[in-house]
Amino acid sequence: MKFGEIPLDDAAGAILAHSVRRGGLTFKKGRVLSPDDIAALRDAKVDTVVAVRLDADDVAEDEAASRIADAIRGPGLRTTSAFTGRVNLVADTQGIAVIDPQLEALNLIHEATTVATVPRWELVDAKQIVATIKIIPFAAPAKVVAECEALARRVDGGMIRVAALQPKRIGLIQTHLAGTKASVLDKTRAVLETRLQTLGATLVGELRCDHTTAALTAAIAEMHGDAVDFLLVAGASAITDRRDVIPAAIVESGGAIDHFGMPVDPGNLLMVARIGETPVIGLPGCARSPKFNGIDWVLQRLCAELPLAAADIMAMGVGGLLKEMPGRPQPRTAGETRQAAPHAARIAALILAAGQSRRMGPLNKLL
């Protein structure tokens, strides 16, 4: 690819690298100059233009972006039309963005080709942009585009895909102690029901029992079966060991503990188990809160029918330090001398400037 200032007599067929504005004439960058364009520029007293000429081994930006997008796209995504060297991958449905780690290697191939995505495992909505493929200059070397395609097609199912959420049926068991208030259990159910509804899942039943291994084992026997796709167990007391009440009851029911604990905070004391083919999740205390926490990541994956092995839980640590919760030492340590947090600003009024804010969309309005 050749880039530079070109005399107007030699500019036919070149691609404008810089926009030209002269009098009433405006040609935007990226325009392929036709003979009529050259005549118009000459009438406007333009002698030279900064432009690009492609070599035989170059792939024009739109074609290069389209080829790479087609190569990396997996199920649950559609491509937009190429424009100015950019193609977007858009979700067909609500689901989880599954991004192969080798995508990082694709971005290392050459500076001309870039792929930007949402974070791995993010919940995305239908019609949301999940990735954008952008060619930085006006063309990419043909061998670079071919190398990107070859790397992408070595990944079965596409480098980027959306695992659609499935309509799951969930059972809930809550244990209680002598002093447990019914209102606490009612609130827990309501919070979990809301969580599940946002994922297209349904809470189909709830049982409450004493916080003992025997009582919970009986409740699991009653709840477990074809009527539910997985079970949630919220204990009156948080799980602190694999031999605690909830894991003990699961083992007594013929199940197995896949993993206890997760490197996500809030959410550390979560347990993943299985009775036959039915997943069972021992909930951490933060599941009673509507605020986003580790249980949300777990529920999203289960509803999208994605693997949730011990290694998957243990890999959640990077990015797993979620927002600090009030009422406990920050950052999760006691006995340290810390400066008092600054007081929030005291705001007397907000003044909104005139404007329609059309590009922000109706969901982002202040009013």
C-alpha positions as CSV (number, residue, x, y, z in Angstrom):
1,M,0.0,0.0,0.0
2,K,1.4,3.4,-1.0
3,F,0.5,6.5,1.1
4,G,1.3,10.1,0.5
5,E,0.7,13.2,-1.4
6,I,-0.3,12.6,-5.0
7,P,-0.6,15.1,-7.9
8,L,-4.1,15.4,-9.1
9,D,-3.1,14.2,-12.6
10,D,-2.2,10.8,-11.0
11,A,-4.9,10.5,-8.4
12,A,-7.7,8.8,-10.4
13,G,-8.6,5.5,-8.6
14,A,-6.7,6.5,-5.4
15,I,-8.4,6.5,-2.0
16,L,-8.6,9.8,-0.1
17,A,-6.7,9.5,3.1
18,H,-7.6,13.0,4.3
19,S,-10.9,14.8,3.6
20,V,-10.9,17.7,1.1
21,R,-13.0,20.8,1.7
22,R,-12.6,23.6,-0.7
23,G,-15.4,26.2,-1.2
24,G,-18.6,24.3,-1.6
25,L,-16.8,21.0,-2.4
26,T,-16.5,18.3,0.3
27,F,-14.9,14.9,-0.3
28,K,-14.6,12.7,2.8
29,K,-11.7,10.4,3.4
30,G,-12.1,6.9,2.1
31,R,-13.6,8.1,-1.1
32,V,-12.2,6.4,-4.3
33,L,-11.6,9.2,-6.7
34,S,-13.3,9.0,-10.0
35,P,-12.5,11.0,-13.2
36,D,-15.4,13.2,-12.4
37,D,-14.0,13.8,-8.9
38,I,-10.7,14.7,-10.4
39,A,-12.4,17.3,-12.6
40,A,-14.3,18.7,-9.6
41,L,-11.1,19.0,-7.6
42,R,-9.3,20.7,-10.4
43,D,-12.2,23.2,-10.8
44,A,-11.8,23.8,-7.0
45,K,-8.1,24.7,-7.6
46,V,-6.8,21.6,-5.7
47,D,-3.4,20.5,-7.1
48,T,-2.6,17.5,-4.8
49,V,-4.4,15.1,-2.5
50,V,-3.2,12.9,0.4
51,A,-4.3,9.5,-0.8
52,V,-3.6,5.7,-0.8
53,R,-3.0,3.3,-3.6
54,L,-3.4,-0.4,-3.0
55,D,-0.8,-2.9,-4.1
56,A,-1.7,-6.2,-5.8
57,D,-1.2,-8.1,-2.5
58,D,-3.5,-5.8,-0.5
59,V,-7.0,-6.5,0.6
60,A,-9.3,-3.5,0.8
61,E,-10.5,-2.7,4.3
62,D,-14.2,-3.6,3.9
63,E,-13.3,-7.0,2.3
64,A,-10.7,-7.7,4.9
65,A,-13.0,-7.0,7.8
66,S,-15.8,-9.1,6.2
67,R,-13.5,-12.1,5.7
68,I,-12.2,-12.0,9.2
69,A,-15.7,-11.5,10.7
70,D,-17.0,-14.5,8.8
71,A,-14.1,-16.6,10.0
72,I,-14.4,-15.9,13.7
73,R,-18.2,-15.8,13.9
74,G,-19.9,-18.7,15.6
75,P,-23.6,-19.5,16.4
76,G,-25.9,-16.9,17.9
77,L,-24.3,-14.0,16.0
78,R,-24.9,-12.2,12.7
79,T,-22.6,-9.8,10.8
80,T,-23.3,-6.3,9.8
81,S,-22.4,-4.9,6.4
82,A,-18.8,-3.6,6.2
83,F,-18.4,0.2,6.4
84,T,-15.1,2.1,6.7
85,G,-13.2,-1.1,7.4
86,R,-15.5,-2.2,10.2
87,V,-17.9,-5.1,10.7
88,N,-19.8,-5.8,13.9
89,L,-21.0,-9.1,15.2
90,V,-24.4,-8.7,16.7
91,A,-26.2,-11.2,19.1
92,D,-29.3,-12.9,17.7
93,T,-30.6,-13.7,21.2
94,Q,-30.0,-13.1,24.8
95,G,-27.1,-15.3,26.0
96,I,-23.5,-15.6,27.2
97,A,-20.6,-14.4,25.1
98,V,-18.3,-17.3,24.6
99,I,-14.9,-16.1,23.4
100,D,-12.0,-18.5,22.6
101,P,-8.7,-17.6,24.3
102,Q,-7.0,-17.9,20.9
103,L,-8.6,-14.6,19.9
104,E,-5.8,-12.9,21.7
105,A,-3.4,-14.6,19.3
106,L,-5.3,-13.3,16.3
107,N,-4.9,-9.7,17.6
108,L,-1.1,-10.4,17.7
109,I,-0.8,-11.3,14.1
110,H,-0.6,-7.7,12.7
111,E,-1.4,-4.2,13.7
112,A,-3.7,-3.7,10.7
113,T,-6.3,-6.2,11.9
114,T,-8.1,-5.8,15.2
115,V,-11.0,-7.5,17.0
116,A,-12.6,-5.9,20.1
117,T,-15.1,-7.8,22.1
118,V,-17.3,-7.6,25.2
119,P,-15.7,-9.3,28.3
120,R,-15.6,-13.1,28.1
121,W,-18.7,-14.7,29.6
122,E,-20.7,-11.5,29.6
123,L,-24.5,-11.7,29.5
124,V,-25.6,-10.0,26.3
125,D,-29.0,-9.0,24.9
126,A,-30.4,-9.7,21.5
127,K,-29.2,-7.0,19.0
128,Q,-26.3,-6.1,21.2
129,I,-22.9,-5.7,19.6
130,V,-20.7,-8.5,20.9
131,A,-17.5,-7.8,18.8
132,T,-16.3,-5.3,16.2
133,I,-13.7,-6.2,13.6
134,K,-11.8,-3.1,12.4
135,I,-9.1,-2.8,9.8
136,I,-6.9,0.1,10.9
137,P,-5.4,1.3,7.6
138,F,-7.3,1.4,4.3
139,A,-6.2,-2.2,3.5
140,A,-4.5,-5.2,5.0
141,P,-1.8,-7.4,3.5
142,A,-3.5,-10.5,1.9
143,K,-1.2,-12.9,3.7
144,V,-2.2,-11.3,7.1
145,V,-5.9,-11.7,6.3
146,A,-5.3,-15.3,5.2
147,E,-3.4,-16.0,8.4
148,C,-6.3,-14.6,10.5
149,E,-8.8,-16.7,8.7
150,A,-6.7,-19.9,9.1
151,L,-6.2,-19.3,12.8
152,A,-9.9,-18.6,13.4
153,R,-11.1,-21.7,11.5
154,R,-9.0,-24.0,13.6
155,V,-11.4,-23.2,16.4
156,D,-14.5,-25.5,16.2
157,G,-17.8,-23.5,16.5
158,G,-16.2,-20.1,15.9
159,M,-13.9,-18.0,18.0
160,I,-16.9,-15.9,19.2
161,R,-20.4,-17.3,19.8
162,V,-23.4,-16.6,21.9
163,A,-24.7,-19.4,24.0
164,A,-28.5,-18.7,24.2
165,L,-30.3,-18.8,27.5
166,Q,-32.6,-21.7,27.8
167,P,-36.0,-21.7,29.7
168,K,-34.9,-23.6,32.9
169,R,-37.1,-24.8,35.8
170,I,-35.5,-24.3,39.2
171,G,-36.4,-25.6,42.6
172,L,-35.5,-23.7,45.8
173,I,-34.9,-25.2,49.3
174,Q,-34.4,-22.9,52.2
175,T,-33.3,-24.0,55.7
176,H,-34.2,-22.2,58.9
177,L,-33.1,-22.1,62.5
178,A,-35.3,-21.4,65.5
179,G,-34.8,-17.6,65.3
180,T,-35.1,-17.3,61.5
181,K,-37.8,-14.9,60.5
182,A,-40.2,-15.9,57.7
183,S,-39.8,-12.5,56.2
184,V,-36.1,-13.2,55.6
185,L,-37.0,-16.4,53.7
186,D,-39.8,-14.6,51.8
187,K,-37.3,-11.9,50.7
188,T,-34.7,-14.4,49.6
189,R,-37.3,-16.2,47.4
190,A,-38.4,-12.8,45.9
191,V,-34.8,-11.8,45.1
192,L,-34.0,-15.2,43.6
193,E,-37.2,-15.2,41.6
194,T,-36.3,-11.8,40.1
195,R,-32.8,-13.0,39.3
196,L,-34.1,-16.0,37.5
197,Q,-36.8,-14.1,35.6
198,T,-34.1,-11.9,34.0
199,L,-32.5,-15.1,32.6
200,G,-35.8,-16.5,31.3
201,A,-35.9,-19.1,34.0
202,T,-38.8,-20.0,36.4
203,L,-38.8,-20.8,40.0
204,V,-41.3,-23.8,40.0
205,G,-41.2,-24.7,43.6
206,E,-39.9,-24.0,47.1
207,L,-39.5,-26.1,50.2
208,R,-38.5,-24.9,53.7
209,C,-37.0,-27.2,56.4
210,D,-34.9,-27.2,59.5
211,H,-31.2,-26.6,59.2
212,T,-30.2,-30.2,59.8
213,T,-28.7,-32.8,57.5
214,A,-31.6,-35.2,58.0
215,A,-34.3,-32.5,57.3
216,L,-32.5,-31.2,54.2
217,T,-31.9,-34.7,52.9
218,A,-35.7,-35.3,53.0
219,A,-36.4,-32.0,51.3
220,I,-33.9,-32.8,48.5
221,A,-35.6,-36.2,48.0
222,E,-39.0,-34.4,47.6
223,M,-37.7,-31.6,45.3
224,H,-35.3,-33.6,43.1
225,G,-36.7,-35.1,40.0
226,D,-37.8,-34.4,36.4
227,A,-39.8,-31.3,37.5
228,V,-36.6,-29.2,38.0
229,D,-33.5,-28.6,35.9
230,F,-31.4,-27.7,38.9
231,L,-31.7,-27.0,42.6
232,L,-30.8,-23.9,44.7
233,V,-30.2,-24.4,48.4
234,A,-30.1,-21.4,50.7
235,G,-28.9,-22.2,54.2
236,A,-29.9,-20.5,57.4
237,S,-26.1,-20.6,58.1
238,A,-23.5,-20.2,55.4
239,I,-21.5,-23.2,54.3
240,T,-18.1,-23.2,55.9
241,D,-16.8,-26.7,55.1
242,R,-17.4,-29.6,52.8
243,R,-18.8,-31.5,55.8
244,D,-21.3,-28.8,56.8
245,V,-25.1,-29.4,56.7
246,I,-25.8,-28.6,53.1
247,P,-22.9,-30.6,51.5
248,A,-23.5,-33.4,53.9
249,A,-27.2,-33.6,52.9
250,I,-26.2,-33.6,49.2
251,V,-23.8,-36.5,49.7
252,E,-26.5,-38.3,51.8
253,S,-28.8,-37.9,48.9
254,G,-26.4,-39.7,46.6
255,G,-24.8,-36.6,45.2
256,A,-21.2,-35.4,44.9
257,I,-19.6,-32.0,45.6
258,D,-17.9,-30.7,42.5
259,H,-16.4,-27.6,44.1
260,F,-16.7,-25.5,47.3
261,G,-15.7,-21.9,47.3
262,M,-15.1,-19.5,44.5
263,P,-12.6,-16.6,43.9
264,V,-15.4,-14.1,43.5
265,D,-16.2,-11.6,46.3
266,P,-19.1,-11.3,47.2
267,G,-19.8,-15.0,46.6
268,N,-16.9,-16.8,48.2
269,L,-18.9,-19.4,50.0
270,L,-20.7,-20.9,47.0
271,M,-20.8,-24.6,46.4
272,V,-21.4,-26.5,43.2
273,A,-22.6,-30.1,43.4
274,R,-24.6,-32.6,41.5
275,I,-27.1,-35.3,42.2
276,G,-27.2,-37.5,39.1
277,E,-27.4,-35.1,36.2
278,T,-29.1,-32.4,38.2
279,P,-26.8,-29.5,39.3
280,V,-27.3,-28.3,42.9
281,I,-26.0,-24.9,44.0
282,G,-25.3,-24.2,47.7
283,L,-25.9,-20.5,47.8
284,P,-23.6,-18.0,49.6
285,G,-25.2,-15.4,51.9
286,C,-25.0,-12.7,49.3
287,A,-27.5,-14.5,47.2
288,R,-30.1,-12.9,49.5
289,S,-29.1,-9.5,48.1
290,P,-30.4,-8.1,44.8
291,K,-26.9,-6.6,44.1
292,F,-24.8,-8.4,41.5
293,N,-22.5,-11.0,43.0
294,G,-20.9,-14.4,42.2
295,I,-24.2,-16.3,42.1
296,D,-25.2,-14.3,39.0
297,W,-22.3,-15.7,37.0
298,V,-23.1,-19.2,38.0
299,L,-26.8,-18.9,37.2
300,Q,-26.1,-17.4,33.8
301,R,-23.8,-20.3,32.9
302,L,-26.3,-22.9,34.1
303,C,-29.1,-21.2,32.1
304,A,-27.0,-21.1,29.0
305,E,-26.0,-24.8,29.4
306,L,-22.4,-24.0,29.6
307,P,-19.9,-26.1,31.5
308,L,-19.5,-25.4,35.2
309,A,-16.7,-27.6,36.4
310,A,-14.3,-26.8,39.2
311,A,-11.8,-25.3,36.8
312,D,-14.5,-23.0,35.4
313,I,-15.3,-21.7,38.9
314,M,-11.6,-21.3,39.8
315,A,-11.0,-19.3,36.6
316,M,-13.5,-16.6,37.7
317,G,-10.9,-14.9,40.0
318,V,-9.6,-12.4,37.4
319,G,-12.4,-9.7,37.5
320,G,-13.9,-11.5,40.5
321,L,-13.4,-8.7,43.0
322,L,-16.8,-7.1,42.8
323,K,-18.0,-4.0,44.5
324,E,-17.2,-3.7,48.2
325,M,-20.1,-4.3,50.4
326,P,-20.9,-1.8,53.2
327,G,-20.8,-3.0,56.8
328,R,-17.6,-4.9,56.7
329,P,-13.9,-3.9,56.7
330,Q,-12.5,-2.8,53.4
331,P,-10.6,-4.2,51.6
332,R,-11.6,-7.4,53.5
333,T,-9.2,-7.0,56.3
334,A,-9.5,-5.9,59.9
335,G,-7.2,-4.1,62.3
336,E,-5.6,-1.9,59.7
337,T,-5.4,1.9,60.0
338,R,-7.3,3.3,57.1
339,Q,-8.1,6.9,56.1
340,A,-11.7,7.8,56.4
341,A,-13.5,7.8,53.1
342,P,-14.3,11.3,51.8
343,H,-17.8,12.4,52.2
344,A,-20.0,12.4,49.1
345,A,-20.6,15.8,47.5
346,R,-23.6,17.7,48.8
347,I,-25.6,18.6,45.7
348,A,-28.2,21.3,45.9
349,A,-29.5,21.2,42.3
350,L,-28.9,19.7,38.9
351,I,-29.1,21.9,35.8
352,L,-29.9,20.1,32.6
353,A,-28.9,21.8,29.4
354,A,-31.3,21.9,26.5
355,G,-31.0,19.1,24.0
356,Q,-32.8,16.0,22.8
357,S,-30.0,13.4,23.4
358,R,-31.2,11.3,20.5
359,R,-28.0,9.2,20.1
360,M,-28.2,8.1,23.7
361,G,-31.4,6.1,23.2
362,P,-34.6,6.1,25.4
363,L,-33.1,3.9,28.1
364,N,-30.3,6.3,28.9
365,K,-32.3,9.4,29.5
366,L,-31.8,11.3,32.8
367,L,-35.6,11.9,33.0
